[in-house]
Amino acid sequence: MPTAFDETYLGRHIKGWPAEGGHGGHTGHGGADGHGLVEFVVRIDNDDLHVMQNADGTWISVIDHYETHPTPRDVARAAVRDLNGASLVPLAV
């Protein structure tokens, strides 16, 4: 299980924690999804960053579906770098 984090990275506040209840992968979801995959909430400056765990245990985000990362913290840091100062736009679901 990835660990929770709360830090400032390149001037942006990133925070993540295991989700609680439900199904999905960006807000209000919890634990494992029944397939052994972990659900995790990740936020950049208090905006949700949709993250997903791949079957091999690596992580991707809505910012970059092609570069995988070993932890939700690493995917949040990569998203901050990719955003290059831009704000996250809410994901329409």
Backbone as JSON, one array per atom type, in Angstrom:
{
  "sequence": "MPTAFDETYLGRHIKGWPAEGGHGGHTGHGGADGHGLVEFVVRIDNDDLHVMQNADGTWISVIDHYETHPTPRDVARAAVRDLNGASLVPLAV",
  "N": [[0.84, -1.18, 0.0], [0.72, 2.14, -0.96], [2.1, 5.0, 0.74], [0.67, 7.77, 2.55], [1.14, 11.23, 1.67], [2.27, 14.63, 2.01], [3.34, 17.52, 0.92], [5.41, 20.26, -0.25], [6.24, 20.77, -3.54], [8.34, 21.94, -5.95], [7.2, 24.45, -5.52], [4.49, 23.9, -5.47], [1.66, 22.61, -3.74], [1.4, 19.34, -2.93], [-0.53, 16.49, -2.23], [-1.51, 13.33, -0.97], [-3.43, 10.35, -0.33], [-4.61, 7.13, 0.83], [-7.68, 6.15, -0.6], [-11.13, 6.28, 0.52], [-13.74, 4.0, 0.61], [-16.14, 3.18, -2.07], [-15.66, 3.25, -5.72], [-13.25, 3.72, -8.24], [-10.86, 6.29, -8.81], [-10.06, 8.91, -8.21], [-11.36, 10.71, -6.35], [-12.76, 10.24, -3.11], [-12.67, 7.41, -2.98], [-11.85, 4.02, -2.16], [-9.36, 1.94, -0.5], [-8.49, -1.26, -1.78], [-9.46, -2.26, -5.08], [-10.84, -4.63, -5.44], [-9.55, -6.08, -7.3], [-7.06, -6.14, -6.43], [-5.8, -3.77, -6.89], [-4.8, -0.54, -5.77], [-6.62, 2.26, -4.58], [-6.34, 5.72, -4.71], [-6.25, 9.05, -3.5], [-5.18, 12.02, -4.96], [-3.96, 15.28, -4.8], [-3.23, 18.46, -6.2], [-2.35, 21.54, -5.18], [-4.81, 21.57, -3.86], [-6.57, 20.74, -5.84], [-8.11, 18.03, -7.52], [-6.16, 15.41, -8.85], [-6.51, 13.08, -11.19], [-5.59, 9.83, -10.76], [-4.35, 6.58, -11.62], [-3.83, 3.14, -10.94], [-1.81, 0.83, -12.56], [-1.97, -2.59, -13.78], [0.5, -3.74, -13.3], [1.32, -2.51, -11.02], [2.41, 0.0, -11.23], [1.92, 3.6, -11.59], [-0.16, 6.04, -13.22], [-1.24, 9.25, -14.51], [-3.94, 11.53, -15.32], [-2.69, 13.57, -16.58], [-0.49, 12.5, -17.94], [-0.71, 9.66, -19.61], [1.13, 7.84, -20.49], [3.68, 7.75, -19.36], [4.92, 5.89, -16.76], [4.94, 5.56, -13.15], [6.47, 4.75, -9.99], [5.09, 5.26, -7.55], [2.21, 6.96, -6.08], [3.07, 9.48, -5.11], [5.29, 10.0, -6.74], [4.01, 10.18, -9.24], [2.46, 12.43, -8.8], [4.44, 14.39, -8.46], [5.6, 14.31, -11.03], [3.43, 15.23, -12.53], [3.27, 17.86, -11.61], [5.65, 18.87, -12.67], [5.08, 18.53, -15.42], [2.86, 20.2, -15.7], [4.01, 22.67, -15.46], [3.56, 25.11, -14.05], [0.93, 25.67, -14.78], [-2.57, 25.52, -13.92], [-4.57, 22.81, -12.65], [-7.34, 21.58, -14.46], [-10.71, 20.88, -13.76], [-11.69, 17.46, -14.04], [-14.04, 16.32, -16.23], [-16.61, 14.14, -15.61]],
  "CA": [[0.0, 0.0, 0.0], [1.48, 3.39, -0.96], [1.9, 5.79, 1.94], [0.17, 9.14, 2.39], [2.17, 12.26, 1.59], [1.82, 16.02, 2.06], [4.59, 18.27, 0.78], [5.52, 21.28, -1.3], [7.17, 20.32, -4.57], [8.5, 22.99, -6.96], [6.28, 25.53, -5.21], [3.09, 23.44, -5.5], [1.29, 21.74, -2.63], [0.89, 18.04, -3.36], [-1.01, 15.69, -1.1], [-2.16, 12.09, -1.39], [-3.76, 9.41, 0.73], [-5.48, 6.03, 0.38], [-9.08, 6.58, -0.7], [-12.09, 5.63, 1.41], [-15.02, 3.56, 0.05], [-16.49, 3.47, -3.46], [-14.88, 2.69, -6.81], [-12.74, 4.74, -9.13], [-9.47, 6.54, -8.54], [-9.61, 10.28, -8.01], [-11.83, 11.26, -5.08], [-13.73, 9.5, -2.35], [-12.65, 6.0, -3.31], [-11.09, 3.45, -1.09], [-8.68, 0.67, -0.37], [-8.24, -1.97, -3.03], [-10.67, -2.25, -5.93], [-11.34, -5.98, -5.66], [-8.6, -6.74, -8.21], [-5.76, -5.96, -5.82], [-5.26, -2.45, -7.19], [-5.04, 0.43, -4.72], [-7.22, 3.52, -5.0], [-5.6, 6.77, -4.01], [-6.62, 10.43, -3.79], [-4.02, 12.89, -5.12], [-4.35, 16.67, -5.07], [-2.22, 19.47, -6.44], [-2.94, 22.83, -4.77], [-6.19, 21.24, -3.47], [-7.36, 20.28, -6.99], [-7.94, 16.6, -7.73], [-5.42, 14.86, -9.97], [-6.98, 11.71, -11.39], [-4.49, 8.86, -10.9], [-4.77, 5.2, -11.77], [-2.78, 2.15, -10.79], [-1.78, -0.19, -13.61], [-1.94, -3.97, -13.31], [1.85, -4.07, -12.83], [1.58, -1.78, -9.79], [2.86, 1.37, -11.5], [0.88, 4.62, -11.55], [-0.23, 7.06, -14.27], [-2.23, 10.29, -14.2], [-4.64, 12.11, -16.45], [-1.75, 14.48, -17.24], [0.35, 11.72, -18.84], [-1.09, 8.25, -19.54], [2.16, 7.01, -21.11], [4.84, 7.6, -18.48], [4.52, 5.25, -15.51], [5.7, 5.96, -11.97], [6.36, 3.69, -8.97], [4.21, 5.6, -6.43], [1.38, 8.15, -6.3], [3.89, 10.68, -4.88], [6.09, 10.21, -7.95], [3.13, 10.62, -10.32], [2.09, 13.82, -8.48], [5.6, 15.24, -8.78], [5.71, 14.38, -12.49], [2.34, 16.1, -13.01], [3.68, 19.25, -11.32], [6.66, 19.24, -13.68], [4.42, 18.62, -16.72], [1.98, 21.36, -15.7], [4.89, 23.83, -15.66], [2.92, 26.31, -13.52], [-0.5, 25.74, -15.12], [-3.5, 24.94, -12.95], [-5.37, 21.66, -13.09], [-8.73, 21.85, -14.84], [-11.51, 19.73, -13.29], [-11.96, 16.38, -14.98], [-15.48, 16.11, -16.41], [-16.94, 12.7, -15.61]],
  "C": [[0.89, 1.24, 0.0], [1.15, 4.2, 0.3], [1.38, 7.19, 1.59], [1.36, 10.1, 2.32], [1.52, 13.63, 1.61], [3.08, 16.87, 2.04], [4.43, 19.39, -0.24], [6.59, 20.8, -2.26], [7.18, 21.36, -5.69], [7.45, 24.1, -6.78], [4.81, 25.17, -5.22], [2.84, 22.52, -4.31], [0.72, 20.45, -3.2], [0.56, 17.21, -2.13], [-1.68, 14.44, -1.65], [-2.37, 11.17, -0.22], [-4.61, 8.29, 0.16], [-6.94, 6.49, 0.43], [-9.96, 5.75, 0.23], [-13.36, 5.29, 0.67], [-15.22, 3.86, -1.41], [-15.6, 2.79, -4.47], [-14.43, 3.82, -7.72], [-11.29, 5.01, -8.84], [-9.11, 7.99, -8.37], [-10.15, 10.94, -6.77], [-12.81, 10.3, -4.44], [-13.79, 8.02, -2.65], [-11.71, 5.3, -2.34], [-10.45, 2.11, -1.27], [-8.29, 0.06, -1.7], [-9.54, -2.08, -3.79], [-11.27, -3.63, -6.16], [-10.45, -6.77, -6.61], [-7.18, -6.59, -7.67], [-5.12, -4.62, -6.12], [-5.68, -1.47, -6.11], [-5.7, 1.67, -5.32], [-6.68, 4.61, -4.1], [-6.13, 8.13, -4.45], [-5.33, 11.23, -3.89], [-4.53, 14.28, -5.46], [-3.1, 17.51, -5.29], [-2.88, 20.81, -6.15], [-4.44, 22.67, -4.5], [-7.12, 20.92, -4.65], [-7.06, 18.8, -7.23], [-7.14, 16.3, -8.99], [-5.86, 13.42, -10.1], [-5.78, 10.82, -11.65], [-5.07, 7.46, -10.96], [-3.57, 4.28, -11.57], [-2.91, 1.12, -11.9], [-1.7, -1.58, -12.99], [-0.56, -4.37, -12.79], [2.24, -3.3, -11.57], [2.08, -0.36, -9.99], [1.65, 2.3, -11.56], [0.99, 5.56, -12.74], [-1.25, 8.11, -13.83], [-2.9, 10.75, -15.48], [-3.73, 13.07, -17.22], [-0.91, 13.73, -18.27], [0.02, 10.23, -18.65], [0.02, 7.31, -20.02], [3.39, 6.8, -20.25], [4.36, 7.03, -17.15], [5.47, 5.66, -14.38], [5.48, 4.93, -10.87], [5.38, 3.98, -7.84], [3.31, 6.78, -6.81], [2.15, 9.45, -6.07], [4.7, 11.0, -6.13], [5.23, 10.71, -9.11], [2.68, 12.06, -10.07], [3.23, 14.77, -8.81], [5.77, 15.39, -10.29], [4.64, 15.29, -13.07], [2.68, 17.56, -12.76], [4.69, 19.71, -12.37], [5.99, 19.44, -15.04], [3.5, 19.84, -16.81], [2.76, 22.66, -15.89], [4.21, 25.14, -15.24], [1.44, 26.43, -13.83], [-1.33, 25.11, -14.01], [-4.17, 23.71, -13.53], [-6.76, 22.15, -13.44], [-9.54, 20.65, -14.36], [-11.78, 18.74, -14.4], [-13.47, 16.17, -15.06], [-15.75, 14.62, -16.48], [-18.42, 12.52, -15.84]]
}
